[in-house]
Amino acid sequence: MVVNPTSGLGLGRRSAPRLGALLRERGCEVEVSWTTRPGDALDAAAHADADEGSAGLCVGGDGTLNEIVNGLGDKGIPVTLFPAGTGNVLAKEYAIPCNVRRFCDMVLRGRTEMLDVAAIGERRFILFAGAGFDAAVSRSIYQRRTRRFCMLGYVTHILKILATYRFPQMEVTVDGSPAGTAPGVLVTNMHSYGGPFEFVGQASPTDGLLDVCLMRGSSRRDLLRYMWGGLRHRILEYADTTHLRGKVIELRCTEGAPLQVDGDFAGTLPAKIELLNVRVPVIVP
């Protein structure tokens, strides 16, 4: 069990002891690792003494889960998320409970779903990647984030970036075919997004394809319109959005637009996003 003690304004820190106690009461051996900085969850997962019958439990958010997925690599160890973060996309996708007792029941009696895995270089992800405005917000958070963070913090950064944002034009290629240019691109495995937003309702984490949403609007009014469409789960009805599917997505931009992976800043373009020929087992209700 890898615990981010600052996630959810301390929800991870408060929930972990009871989770461990309940699992031990039910006959489990529980090894707990607490994170103190980025990279700790990856190291803990990479060096875990995990064998058949083991599972990796993330007590935190999507970023901590991403590190665990990368640390476990191809070990085939099932993972799951106790939703103690800000976005909790995997938990929203599968209705993973945030009640400690119900979560423990799920760990011991739930089913295992085999999720698609994508990668940018050596970094894997099972949720989503984005380039454009959301990545600019992630970069701002990465540069200024304090240990205590909540959804209100995202709103603050969104408003700050919105005031000065310039719209990069990114060239998008899907499975070798040009898809045009757009200042906003989301490549996702999930229909859910951070918070209450949903951008690609047709996306499936098990269909062997990545879903791509191109947002071609290039004004602040367009950004606000996309946010409203995401809240209403109807963004793909807009005439200036395009939905595509593929296994290899390439993004290029002469301005070096920012990139985010599972909500965390991940550098700048260019980027090649590839669906891998492996799957990650995830425990869900």
PASENU-373711 format. One record per residue: residue number from 1; x, y, z of N, C-alpha, C in turn. Coordinates in Angstrom, 2 decimals, always signed. Atoms other than C-alpha are relative to their C-alpha. Example, Ala and Ser with C-alpha at 12.3 -4.5 7.8 and 13.67 -1.06 7.14 Angstrom:
BEGIN
1, +0.89, -1.19, +0.00, +12.30, -4.50, +7.80, +0.90, +1.20, +0.00
2, -0.82, -1.19, -0.06, +13.67, -1.06, +7.14, -0.77, +1.09, +0.73
***
This chain:
BEGIN
1, +0.85, -1.18, +0.00, +0.00, +0.00, +0.00, +0.89, +1.23, +0.00
2, -0.78, -1.23, +0.12, +1.56, +3.26, -1.18, -0.92, +1.17, +0.32
3, +0.86, -1.06, -0.52, +0.18, +6.30, +0.63, +0.62, +1.36, -0.26
4, -0.38, -1.41, +0.12, +0.41, +9.93, -0.40, -0.70, +0.75, +1.14
5, +0.66, -0.55, -1.20, -0.23, +11.60, +2.99, -0.59, +1.38, -0.19
6, +0.52, -1.34, +0.20, -0.96, +15.03, +1.52, -1.15, +0.04, -1.00
7, +1.08, +0.00, +0.99, -3.51, +13.93, -1.09, -1.33, +0.26, +0.68
8, +1.34, -0.28, -0.53, -7.06, +15.18, -0.63, +0.02, +0.75, +1.30
9, -0.13, -0.77, -1.24, -5.97, +17.67, +2.03, +0.16, -0.91, +1.22
10, -0.29, +0.90, -1.10, -4.74, +14.78, +4.17, -0.91, -1.21, +0.10
11, +0.89, +1.16, -0.04, -7.46, +12.22, +3.37, +0.79, -1.30, -0.06
12, -0.82, +1.20, +0.08, -4.79, +9.69, +2.39, +0.64, -0.33, +1.33
13, -0.65, +0.21, -1.30, -2.95, +10.15, +5.69, -1.00, -0.50, +1.04
14, +0.99, +0.40, -0.99, -6.15, +9.78, +7.72, -0.58, -1.39, -0.28
15, +0.67, +1.25, +0.37, -7.50, +6.76, +5.80, +0.92, -1.21, +0.06
16, -0.92, +1.13, +0.14, -4.37, +4.60, +5.48, +0.05, -0.91, +1.22
17, -0.07, +0.91, -1.15, -4.14, +3.31, +9.09, -1.21, -0.92, +0.12
18, +1.19, +0.84, -0.10, -7.73, +2.07, +9.09, -0.06, -1.01, -1.14
19, -0.06, +0.95, +1.11, -7.33, +0.52, +5.64, +0.91, -1.16, +0.34
20, -0.95, +1.05, -0.34, -4.27, -1.38, +6.80, -0.54, -0.92, +1.09
21, +0.53, +0.80, -1.10, -5.97, -2.51, +10.01, -1.10, -0.94, -0.46
22, +1.10, +0.83, +0.47, -9.10, -3.77, +8.24, +0.50, -1.15, -0.88
23, -0.54, +1.05, +0.87, -7.08, -5.69, +5.64, +0.73, -1.06, +0.82
24, -0.69, +0.98, -0.86, -4.94, -7.31, +8.35, -1.01, -0.85, +0.77
25, +1.05, +0.76, -0.68, -8.10, -8.30, +10.25, -0.56, -1.10, -0.88
26, +0.57, +0.97, +0.95, -9.18, -10.15, +7.12, +1.06, -0.94, -0.57
27, -1.00, +0.99, +0.35, -5.96, -12.11, +6.84, +1.07, +0.43, -0.98
28, -1.00, -0.49, +0.96, -3.84, -9.92, +4.56, +1.28, +0.43, +0.71
29, -1.24, -0.63, -0.41, -0.20, -9.05, +5.01, +0.08, +1.34, -0.72
30, +0.01, -1.35, +0.58, +0.13, -5.30, +4.43, +1.34, +0.68, +0.24
31, -1.25, -0.78, -0.07, +3.36, -3.46, +3.65, -0.32, +1.42, -0.45
32, +0.39, -1.39, +0.26, +2.95, +0.33, +3.77, +1.23, +0.84, -0.31
33, -1.04, -0.98, +0.34, +5.13, +2.95, +2.04, -0.65, +1.37, -0.08
34, +0.51, -1.37, +0.00, +4.57, +6.67, +2.63, +0.87, +0.85, -0.92
35, -0.76, -0.85, +0.90, +5.57, +9.17, -0.04, +0.30, +1.34, +0.65
36, -0.37, -1.34, -0.47, +7.37, +12.42, +0.71, +0.29, +0.95, -1.15
37, -0.32, -0.83, +1.15, +8.17, +13.65, -2.80, -0.33, -0.78, -1.27
38, +0.23, +0.71, +1.26, +7.52, +12.85, -6.49, +1.08, -1.05, -0.25
39, -0.92, +1.10, +0.27, +9.10, +9.54, -7.47, +0.01, -1.06, +1.09
40, +0.00, +0.98, -1.09, +8.65, +7.84, -4.09, -0.92, -1.18, -0.29
41, +0.94, +1.08, +0.29, +5.60, +5.85, -5.23, +0.56, -0.93, -1.07
42, -0.63, +0.81, +1.05, +7.45, +4.68, -8.35, +1.05, -0.91, +0.60
43, -1.06, +0.80, -0.61, +10.43, +3.52, -6.28, -0.58, -1.10, +0.88
44, +0.61, +0.99, -0.88, +8.20, +1.76, -3.75, -0.57, -1.16, -0.79
45, +0.59, +1.06, +0.82, +6.37, -0.15, -6.47, +1.07, -0.82, -0.70
46, -1.06, +0.70, +0.73, +9.56, -1.00, -8.35, +0.75, -0.97, +0.90
47, -0.78, +0.81, -0.92, +11.21, -2.46, -5.24, -0.87, -0.85, +0.94
48, +0.90, +0.79, -0.86, +8.14, -4.11, -3.68, +0.28, -1.49, -0.17
49, -0.18, +1.45, +0.02, +8.56, -7.78, -2.75, -1.35, -0.63, -0.30
50, +1.33, +0.43, +0.41, +5.45, -8.72, -4.72, +0.06, -1.32, -0.76
51, +0.07, +1.28, +0.69, +4.56, -12.24, -5.81, -1.45, -0.31, -0.31
52, +1.37, +0.39, +0.33, +1.46, -14.18, -6.86, -0.89, +0.18, +1.22
53, +0.90, -0.28, -1.10, -1.46, -13.10, -4.73, +0.17, +1.39, +0.57
54, -0.22, -1.36, -0.47, -0.11, -9.59, -4.21, -0.87, +0.98, -0.78
55, +0.69, -1.10, +0.69, -1.86, -6.33, -5.11, +0.65, +1.29, +0.43
56, -0.53, -1.32, -0.30, -0.68, -2.74, -5.27, -1.15, +0.96, +0.26
57, +1.07, -0.92, -0.36, -2.99, -0.32, -3.43, +0.55, +1.42, +0.05
58, -0.37, -1.41, -0.01, -2.69, +3.39, -4.11, -0.99, +0.75, +0.89
59, +0.82, -0.88, -0.83, -3.98, +5.65, -1.36, +0.44, +1.42, -0.33
60, -0.42, -1.30, +0.51, -3.81, +8.97, -3.15, -0.82, +0.37, -1.21
61, +0.69, -0.45, +1.19, -4.67, +10.43, -6.53, +0.57, -0.62, -1.26
62, -0.37, +0.56, +1.30, -4.14, +9.82, -10.23, +1.51, +0.04, -0.24
63, -1.44, -0.10, +0.20, -0.52, +11.01, -10.19, +0.75, -1.07, +0.76
64, -0.63, +1.06, -0.78, +0.44, +8.59, -7.41, -0.25, -1.35, -0.65
65, +0.32, +1.24, +0.70, -1.36, +5.78, -9.25, +0.87, -0.17, -1.23
66, -0.85, +0.07, +1.19, +0.60, +6.62, -12.40, +1.40, -0.48, +0.36
67, -1.33, +0.44, -0.42, +3.87, +6.19, -10.52, +0.01, -1.48, +0.34
68, +0.06, +1.41, -0.36, +2.77, +2.82, -9.16, -0.07, -0.87, -1.25
69, +0.10, +0.75, +1.26, +1.77, +1.60, -12.64, +1.37, -0.08, -0.68
70, -1.32, +0.00, +0.62, +5.19, +2.63, -13.95, +1.01, -0.81, +0.81
71, -0.93, +0.75, -0.83, +7.03, +1.13, -10.99, -0.20, -1.51, -0.11
72, +0.28, +1.43, +0.11, +5.30, -2.25, -11.31, +0.34, -0.55, -1.38
73, -0.37, +0.42, +1.34, +5.94, -2.37, -15.06, -0.78, -1.21, -0.47
74, +0.62, +1.20, +0.56, +5.25, -5.83, -16.50, -0.11, -1.13, +1.02
75, +0.08, +1.05, -1.02, +5.05, -7.69, -13.17, -1.36, -0.69, +0.03
76, +1.32, +0.61, +0.01, +1.34, -8.36, -13.73, -0.71, +0.06, +1.34
77, +0.60, -0.13, -1.32, +0.47, -7.28, -10.18, -1.24, +0.90, -0.12
78, +1.19, -0.85, +0.05, -3.14, -5.96, -9.89, +0.19, +1.25, +0.85
79, -0.04, -1.26, -0.74, -3.49, -2.36, -8.76, -1.43, +0.51, +0.20
80, +1.28, -0.70, -0.15, -6.34, -0.26, -7.47, +0.25, +1.29, +0.75
81, -0.14, -1.35, -0.55, -6.97, +3.22, -6.12, -1.05, +0.25, +1.08
82, +0.90, -0.57, -0.98, -8.45, +4.36, -2.83, -0.05, +1.50, -0.30
83, +0.04, -1.36, +0.57, -9.70, +7.75, -4.12, +0.17, +1.09, +1.06
84, -0.31, -1.04, -0.98, -7.94, +10.25, -1.86, +0.62, +1.22, -0.66
85, -0.62, -1.11, +0.72, -6.77, +12.65, -4.57, -0.99, +1.08, -0.38
86, +0.83, -1.12, +0.45, -8.21, +15.63, -6.40, -0.90, -0.41, -1.16
87, +0.77, +0.37, +1.17, -9.31, +14.18, -9.74, -0.68, -1.36, +0.12
88, +0.52, +1.35, -0.21, -9.74, +10.46, -8.97, -0.73, -0.55, -1.22
89, +0.65, +0.39, +1.26, -10.47, +9.62, -12.61, -0.32, -1.49, -0.03
90, +0.27, +1.43, +0.02, -10.11, +5.85, -12.26, -1.17, -0.35, +0.90
91, +1.10, +0.27, -0.93, -12.45, +5.86, -9.26, -1.34, +0.42, -0.59
92, +1.24, -0.44, +0.64, -15.06, +7.85, -11.21, -0.40, -0.97, -1.11
93, +0.29, +0.90, +1.12, -14.77, +5.51, -14.19, -0.68, -1.28, +0.47
94, +0.49, +1.31, -0.44, -15.49, +2.39, -12.14, -0.79, +0.06, +1.31
95, +0.75, -0.16, -1.25, -17.36, +3.80, -9.11, +0.68, -0.73, +1.15
96, -0.76, +0.58, -1.11, -14.61, +2.68, -6.74, -0.38, +0.75, +1.27
97, +0.50, -0.68, -1.21, -15.85, +3.41, -3.20, +1.09, +0.74, +0.76
98, -0.92, -0.75, -0.85, -14.22, +6.00, -0.95, -0.25, -0.32, +1.47
99, +0.22, +0.49, -1.35, -15.66, +4.34, +2.16, +1.02, -1.10, +0.30
100, -1.11, +0.91, -0.29, -12.84, +2.43, +3.88, -0.45, -1.45, +0.03
101, +0.45, +1.39, -0.11, -14.83, -0.71, +4.72, -0.46, -0.55, -1.35
102, +0.45, +0.46, +1.32, -16.47, -0.93, +1.30, +1.18, -0.18, -0.94
103, -1.19, +0.15, +0.84, -13.10, -0.40, -0.36, +0.72, -1.31, +0.31
104, -0.64, +1.26, -0.36, -11.59, -3.30, +1.59, -0.78, -1.19, -0.53
105, +0.83, +1.06, +0.58, -14.53, -5.48, +0.54, +0.29, -0.15, -1.49
106, -0.28, +0.05, +1.43, -13.81, -4.55, -3.07, +1.36, -0.64, -0.27
107, -1.34, +0.55, +0.21, -10.09, -5.39, -2.76, -0.04, -1.52, +0.08
108, +0.01, +1.45, -0.23, -10.90, -8.91, -1.49, -1.02, -0.75, -0.85
109, +1.08, +0.71, +0.71, -14.06, -9.67, -3.49, -0.31, +0.58, -1.38
110, +0.29, -0.64, +1.28, -13.94, -7.41, -6.54, +0.50, -0.81, -1.18
111, -0.48, +0.66, +1.23, -13.22, -8.36, -10.12, +1.24, +0.73, -0.50
112, -1.21, -0.59, +0.58, -10.04, -7.70, -12.10, -0.27, +0.35, -1.46
113, +0.19, -0.50, +1.35, -10.36, -5.59, -15.23, +1.38, +0.23, -0.62
114, -1.28, -0.16, +0.69, -7.52, -5.66, -17.78, -0.05, +1.28, -0.84
115, +0.07, -1.32, +0.64, -6.91, -2.04, -18.83, +1.12, +0.19, -1.02
116, -0.99, -0.38, +1.00, -5.15, -0.76, -21.93, +1.07, +0.89, +0.63
117, -1.13, -0.80, -0.48, -1.75, +0.84, -21.38, +0.60, +0.75, -1.19
118, -0.68, -0.80, +1.02, -0.26, +3.68, -23.42, +1.30, +0.52, +0.59
119, -1.29, -0.50, -0.47, +3.20, +5.19, -23.24, +0.45, +1.18, -0.85
120, -0.74, -1.07, +0.67, +5.08, +8.36, -24.11, +1.45, -0.20, +0.38
121, -1.35, +0.39, -0.35, +8.66, +7.25, -24.32, -0.04, -1.16, +0.99
122, -0.03, +1.03, -1.02, +9.31, +5.22, -21.17, -1.14, +0.13, +1.02
123, +1.04, -0.23, -1.00, +6.40, +6.70, -19.21, -1.34, -0.56, -0.45
124, +1.27, +0.61, +0.32, +3.23, +4.64, -19.17, -1.15, +0.75, +0.66
125, +1.20, -0.52, -0.65, -0.32, +5.70, -18.40, -1.21, -0.84, -0.38
126, +1.25, +0.73, +0.26, -3.77, +4.12, -18.14, -1.19, +0.94, -0.04
127, +1.10, -0.95, -0.04, -5.85, +7.31, -17.89, -0.01, +0.88, -1.25
128, +0.05, -0.92, +1.13, -5.10, +10.18, -20.30, +1.26, +0.85, -0.07
129, -1.04, -1.01, +0.20, -2.63, +12.67, -21.72, -0.64, +1.15, -0.74
130, +0.57, -1.17, +0.66, -3.34, +16.19, -22.90, +1.07, +1.01, -0.34
131, -0.92, -1.07, +0.41, -1.59, +19.02, -24.71, -0.83, +1.25, -0.28
132, +0.72, -1.24, +0.19, -2.66, +22.64, -24.67, -0.31, +0.64, +1.35
133, +0.36, -0.77, -1.18, -4.56, +24.54, -22.00, +0.09, -0.81, +1.29
134, -0.03, +0.79, -1.24, -4.97, +21.71, -19.46, +1.43, -0.30, +0.41
135, -1.40, +0.23, -0.32, -1.26, +20.97, -19.72, +0.68, +1.26, +0.52
136, -0.54, -1.26, -0.52, -0.46, +24.65, -19.19, -0.40, +0.19, +1.46
137, +0.44, -0.06, -1.40, -2.52, +24.51, -15.98, +0.82, -0.97, +0.84
138, -0.81, +0.98, -0.73, -0.66, +21.35, -14.93, +1.42, +0.51, +0.22
139, -1.35, -0.56, -0.16, +2.66, +23.09, -15.55, +0.02, +1.07, +1.07
140, +0.08, -1.04, -1.02, +1.58, +26.05, -13.43, -0.08, -0.62, +1.40
141, +0.12, +0.69, -1.28, +0.59, +23.69, -10.61, +1.33, -0.63, +0.39
142, -1.30, +0.65, -0.25, +3.87, +21.78, -10.94, +1.03, +1.01, +0.50
143, -0.99, -1.01, -0.36, +5.87, +25.00, -10.64, -0.27, +0.64, +1.35
144, +0.35, -0.75, -1.20, +3.98, +26.40, -7.65, -0.73, -0.80, +1.06
145, +0.84, +0.81, -0.89, +2.25, +23.50, -5.91, +0.59, -0.10, +1.41
146, -0.36, +0.25, -1.39, +2.34, +23.36, -2.14, -0.44, -1.41, +0.37
147, +0.32, +1.37, -0.41, +1.88, +20.14, -0.17, -1.49, -0.20, +0.19
148, +1.45, +0.12, -0.19, -1.78, +20.88, +0.56, -0.69, +0.55, -1.24
149, +0.58, -0.38, +1.29, -3.92, +20.98, -2.55, -1.39, -0.60, -0.11
150, +1.37, +0.49, +0.19, -7.60, +20.63, -3.48, -0.52, +0.54, -1.32
151, +0.58, -0.43, +1.27, -9.97, +21.28, -6.38, +0.00, +1.51, -0.14
152, -0.03, -1.46, +0.07, -10.10, +24.98, -5.49, +1.33, +0.49, -0.53
153, -1.31, -0.37, +0.53, -6.39, +25.11, -6.24, +0.04, -0.06, -1.51
154, +0.08, +0.08, +1.46, -7.10, +23.97, -9.80, -0.72, +1.22, -0.57
155, +0.76, -1.16, +0.48, -9.67, +26.74, -10.21, +0.87, +1.25, -0.01
156, -0.90, -1.16, -0.09, -7.11, +29.32, -9.09, +0.98, +0.01, -1.16
157, -0.97, +0.07, +1.10, -4.55, +28.11, -11.64, -0.69, +0.16, -1.36
158, +0.74, -0.15, +1.26, -7.18, +27.86, -14.40, -0.24, +1.48, -0.29
159, +0.29, -1.42, +0.21, -8.17, +31.50, -13.92, +1.28, +0.77, -0.32
160, -1.26, -0.68, +0.25, -4.54, +32.60, -13.83, +0.50, -0.24, -1.42
161, -0.47, +0.31, +1.36, -3.58, +30.78, -17.05, -0.96, +0.56, -1.04
162, +1.00, -0.50, +0.95, -6.82, +31.83, -18.75, +0.26, +1.46, -0.36
163, -0.20, -1.44, +0.23, -5.86, +35.50, -18.41, +1.11, +0.29, -0.99
164, -1.18, -0.29, +0.82, -2.58, +35.17, -20.34, +0.26, -1.05, -1.07
165, -0.30, +1.16, +0.84, -2.89, +31.99, -22.39, +0.07, +0.36, -1.48
166, -0.13, -0.10, +1.46, -1.66, +31.91, -25.99, -0.25, -1.39, -0.58
167, +0.50, +1.27, +0.55, -3.06, +29.18, -28.25, +0.97, -0.58, -1.02
168, -0.94, +0.61, +0.96, -0.39, +26.95, -29.85, -0.76, -0.86, -1.01
169, +0.59, +0.87, +1.01, -1.26, +25.18, -33.08, +0.81, -1.29, -0.09
170, -0.68, +1.29, -0.03, -0.40, +21.50, -32.76, -0.42, -0.85, -1.19
171, +0.26, +0.93, +1.09, -0.10, +19.13, -35.69, -0.23, -1.39, +0.59
172, +0.41, +1.29, -0.58, -1.84, +15.83, -34.93, -0.01, -1.06, -1.10
173, +0.02, +1.14, +0.91, -1.26, +12.49, -36.65, -0.53, -1.20, +0.76
174, +0.60, +1.18, -0.62, -3.33, +9.39, -35.86, +0.26, -1.20, -0.91
175, -0.36, +1.21, +0.76, -1.95, +6.02, -37.01, +0.57, +0.35, -1.37
176, -0.71, -0.38, +1.21, +0.16, +7.77, -39.62, -0.75, +0.93, -0.92
177, +0.80, -0.88, +0.86, -2.66, +9.87, -41.11, -0.16, +1.36, +0.65
178, +0.17, -1.34, -0.57, -2.71, +13.66, -40.63, -1.45, +0.25, +0.42
179, +1.34, -0.30, -0.51, -5.67, +14.74, -38.50, -0.25, +1.50, +0.07
180, +0.16, -1.44, -0.01, -5.11, +18.48, -38.87, +0.72, +0.63, +1.18
181, -0.61, -0.74, -1.10, -4.12, +21.10, -36.34, -1.08, +0.44, +1.00
182, +0.92, -0.45, -1.05, -5.68, +22.16, -33.06, +0.82, +0.55, +1.15
183, -0.70, -0.51, -1.18, -4.67, +24.23, -30.01, -0.27, -0.80, +1.27
184, +0.29, +0.84, -1.16, -6.14, +21.61, -27.65, -0.21, -1.44, -0.41
185, +0.10, +1.42, +0.33, -5.74, +17.82, -27.76, -0.06, -0.82, +1.28
186, +0.09, +0.95, -1.10, -6.85, +15.13, -25.32, +0.08, -1.41, -0.57
187, -0.14, +1.41, +0.38, -5.71, +11.51, -25.75, -0.34, -0.81, +1.24
188, +0.53, +0.57, -1.23, -7.66, +9.34, -23.36, -0.39, -1.47, -0.13
189, +0.51, +1.35, -0.16, -8.49, +5.83, -22.20, -1.34, +0.00, +0.71
190, +1.15, -0.08, -0.89, -11.35, +7.05, -20.02, -1.03, +0.99, -0.51
191, +0.98, -1.02, +0.33, -14.64, +8.82, -20.58, -0.01, +1.10, +1.05
192, -0.07, -0.98, -1.07, -14.15, +10.56, -17.24, +1.24, +0.88, -0.14
193, -1.13, -0.92, -0.05, -11.84, +13.51, -16.69, +0.07, +0.51, +1.43
194, -0.13, -0.52, -1.36, -10.72, +15.43, -13.62, -1.27, +0.70, +0.47
195, +1.17, -0.65, -0.56, -13.48, +16.58, -11.30, -1.27, -0.47, -0.68
196, +1.29, +0.39, +0.57, -16.98, +16.65, -12.84, +0.00, -0.05, -1.53
197, -0.05, -0.13, +1.46, -15.77, +16.89, -16.46, +0.01, -1.36, -0.69
198, -0.06, +1.16, +0.89, -16.30, +14.35, -19.23, +0.11, +0.52, -1.42
199, -0.22, -0.52, +1.35, -14.93, +14.92, -22.72, -0.27, -1.03, -1.09
200, +0.18, +1.03, +1.03, -15.11, +11.59, -24.58, -0.83, -1.13, +0.60
201, +0.88, +0.98, -0.60, -18.14, +9.62, -23.45, +0.10, -1.38, -0.60
202, -0.11, +1.31, +0.67, -17.44, +6.84, -25.96, +1.26, -0.75, +0.37
203, -1.28, +0.63, -0.29, -13.96, +6.10, -24.60, -0.17, -1.22, +0.89
204, +0.01, +1.21, -0.81, -13.30, +2.66, -23.14, +1.44, -0.37, +0.34
205, -1.37, +0.37, -0.37, -10.21, +1.58, -21.18, +0.38, -1.43, -0.37
206, -0.28, +1.41, +0.32, -10.45, -1.98, -22.56, -0.20, -0.33, -1.47
207, +0.35, +0.30, +1.40, -11.20, -1.60, -26.29, +1.19, -0.09, -0.93
208, -1.18, +0.10, +0.85, -7.60, -1.65, -27.56, +0.23, +1.21, -0.88
209, -0.18, -1.23, +0.77, -7.79, +1.93, -28.87, +0.10, +1.19, +0.95
210, -0.02, -1.29, -0.70, -6.97, +5.44, -27.68, -0.99, +0.93, -0.67
211, +0.94, -0.98, +0.53, -9.63, +8.11, -28.09, +0.66, +1.37, +0.02
212, -0.63, -1.31, +0.18, -8.53, +11.53, -29.34, -1.09, +1.05, -0.20
213, +0.92, -1.13, +0.15, -10.47, +14.77, -28.91, +0.81, +1.22, -0.40
214, -0.63, -1.24, +0.46, -9.32, +17.76, -30.96, -0.95, +1.16, +0.25
215, +0.79, -1.21, -0.27, -10.56, +21.16, -29.79, +0.65, +1.14, -0.77
216, -0.62, -0.91, +0.97, -9.98, +23.68, -32.59, -0.22, +1.47, +0.32
217, +0.23, -1.39, -0.36, -11.26, +26.87, -30.95, +1.26, +0.64, +0.56
218, -1.25, -0.66, -0.39, -8.57, +29.46, -30.25, -0.27, +1.34, +0.68
219, +0.28, -1.21, -0.77, -10.16, +32.06, -27.98, -0.36, -0.39, +1.43
220, +0.37, +0.27, -1.39, -10.83, +32.35, -24.25, -1.48, -0.38, +0.11
221, +1.42, +0.38, +0.01, -14.54, +32.18, -25.02, -0.15, -1.47, -0.37
222, +0.04, +1.41, +0.37, -13.90, +28.83, -26.72, +0.38, -0.90, +1.17
223, -0.42, +0.79, -1.15, -12.06, +27.53, -23.66, -1.13, -0.12, +1.03
224, +1.12, +0.03, -0.94, -14.96, +28.50, -21.42, -1.14, -0.87, -0.53
225, +1.05, +0.82, +0.61, -17.36, +26.88, -23.87, +0.34, -1.49, +0.12
226, -0.40, +1.39, -0.14, -15.33, +23.65, -23.79, -0.16, -0.48, +1.45
227, +0.20, +0.38, -1.40, -15.38, +23.66, -20.00, -1.47, -0.26, +0.29
228, +1.44, +0.18, -0.18, -19.14, +24.08, -20.06, -0.46, -1.29, -0.67
229, +0.36, +1.24, +0.68, -19.44, +21.29, -22.61, +0.50, -1.22, +0.75
230, -0.50, +1.11, -0.80, -17.25, +19.06, -20.44, -0.85, -0.25, +1.22
231, +0.88, +0.14, -1.17, -19.46, +19.73, -17.43, -1.31, -0.67, -0.39
232, +1.26, +0.54, +0.46, -22.54, +18.84, -19.48, +0.17, -1.33, -0.74
233, -0.31, +1.25, +0.69, -20.80, +15.80, -21.07, -0.46, +0.03, -1.47
234, +0.52, -0.14, +1.37, -21.66, +17.16, -24.54, +1.00, +0.70, -0.92
235, -0.97, -0.79, +0.75, -18.42, +18.62, -25.87, +0.15, -0.48, -1.44
236, -0.18, +0.52, +1.36, -18.28, +16.33, -28.92, -1.14, +0.40, -0.92
237, +1.07, -0.52, +0.85, -21.53, +17.89, -30.15, +0.38, +1.32, -0.65
238, -0.41, -1.28, +0.57, -19.66, +21.12, -30.90, +0.60, -0.20, -1.39
239, -0.48, +0.11, +1.38, -18.85, +21.75, -34.56, +1.51, +0.12, -0.10
240, -1.44, -0.20, +0.08, -15.24, +22.70, -33.76, +0.77, -1.01, +0.85
241, -0.71, +1.11, -0.64, -14.38, +19.44, -31.95, -0.05, -1.21, -0.92
242, -0.09, +1.20, +0.82, -13.30, +16.20, -33.61, +0.39, -1.17, +0.88
243, -0.30, +1.22, -0.76, -13.27, +12.67, -32.18, +0.59, -1.04, -0.94
244, -0.68, +1.02, +0.80, -10.82, +10.09, -33.55, +0.44, -1.13, +0.92
245, -0.55, +1.13, -0.76, -9.50, +6.69, -32.46, +1.22, -0.54, -0.72
246, -1.19, +0.58, +0.61, -6.14, +5.07, -33.00, +0.91, -0.61, +1.05
247, -0.97, +0.64, -0.89, -3.11, +3.31, -31.53, +1.30, +0.78, +0.12
248, -1.22, -0.82, -0.05, -0.31, +5.77, -32.33, -0.39, +1.43, -0.33
249, +0.35, -1.41, +0.19, -0.86, +9.50, -31.90, +1.27, +0.82, +0.15
250, -1.18, -0.85, -0.04, +1.88, +11.99, -32.71, -0.44, +1.47, +0.06
251, +0.30, -1.42, -0.19, +1.78, +15.62, -31.57, +1.26, +0.81, -0.20
252, -1.15, -0.87, +0.27, +4.10, +18.31, -32.89, -0.44, +1.45, +0.09
253, +0.29, -1.43, -0.11, +4.30, +22.03, -32.25, +1.31, +0.76, +0.02
254, -1.24, -0.77, +0.07, +6.97, +24.55, -33.19, +0.20, +0.84, +1.26
255, -0.11, -0.81, -1.21, +6.20, +26.47, -29.98, +0.28, -0.83, +1.26
256, -0.26, +0.84, -1.16, +6.89, +23.49, -27.71, -1.11, +0.04, +1.02
257, +1.15, -0.06, -0.89, +3.39, +23.30, -26.23, +0.17, -0.99, +1.16
258, -0.15, +0.88, -1.16, +3.15, +21.76, -22.72, -0.84, -1.27, -0.13
259, +0.63, +1.31, +0.03, +2.09, +18.14, -22.14, -0.27, -0.44, +1.44
260, +0.28, +0.59, -1.31, +0.38, +16.49, -19.16, -0.35, -1.47, -0.16
261, +0.33, +1.42, -0.03, +0.06, +12.80, -18.30, -0.66, -0.31, +1.34
262, +0.78, +0.30, -1.22, -2.60, +11.68, -15.79, -0.05, +1.19, +0.94
263, +0.16, -1.22, -0.78, -2.91, +15.30, -14.66, +1.28, +0.66, +0.45
264, -1.28, -0.59, -0.42, +0.80, +15.91, -14.01, +0.78, +0.49, -1.21
265, -0.82, -0.56, +1.06, +3.08, +18.10, -16.11, +1.07, -1.00, -0.44
266, -0.90, +1.03, +0.53, +5.20, +15.89, -18.41, +0.89, +0.54, -1.10
267, -0.89, -0.55, +0.99, +7.34, +18.27, -20.45, -0.73, +0.68, -1.14
268, +0.55, -0.71, +1.15, +6.70, +19.76, -23.87, +0.05, -0.88, -1.25
269, +0.01, +0.72, +1.27, +5.98, +18.58, -27.41, +1.33, +0.22, -0.72
270, +0.83, +1.05, +0.60, +6.82, +16.80, -29.64, -0.17, -1.20, +0.93
271, +0.26, +1.22, -0.76, +5.35, +13.58, -28.26, -0.61, -1.05, -0.92
272, +0.58, +1.15, +0.70, +4.57, +10.15, -29.65, -0.66, -0.88, +1.05
273, +0.78, +0.76, -0.97, +1.81, +8.35, -27.74, -0.40, -1.32, -0.65
274, +0.22, +1.31, +0.60, +1.62, +4.62, -28.39, -0.76, -0.92, +0.96
275, +0.68, +1.03, -0.77, -0.79, +1.95, -27.20, +0.91, -1.23, +0.03
276, -0.90, +1.13, -0.15, +1.32, -0.91, -25.84, -0.74, -1.32, -0.12
277, +0.57, +1.34, +0.13, +0.78, -4.61, -26.36, +0.02, -0.71, +1.36
278, +0.11, +0.55, -1.35, +0.35, -5.15, -22.60, -1.25, +0.58, +0.65
279, +1.14, -0.53, -0.74, -2.46, -4.63, -20.11, +0.32, -0.01, +1.49
280, -0.19, -0.09, -1.44, -2.60, -3.65, -16.46, -1.25, -0.53, +0.69
281, +1.17, +0.48, -0.76, -4.86, -5.65, -14.12, -0.37, +0.99, +1.10
282, +0.48, -0.97, -0.97, -6.99, -3.29, -12.02, -1.18, -0.59, +0.75
283, +1.10, +0.51, -0.82, -9.24, -4.32, -9.13, -1.10, +1.05, +0.07
284, +1.15, -0.91, +0.04, -12.70, -2.74, -9.47, -1.20, -0.70, +0.63
285, +1.18, +0.65, -0.60, -16.15, -3.35, -7.91, -0.62, -1.05, -0.92
***
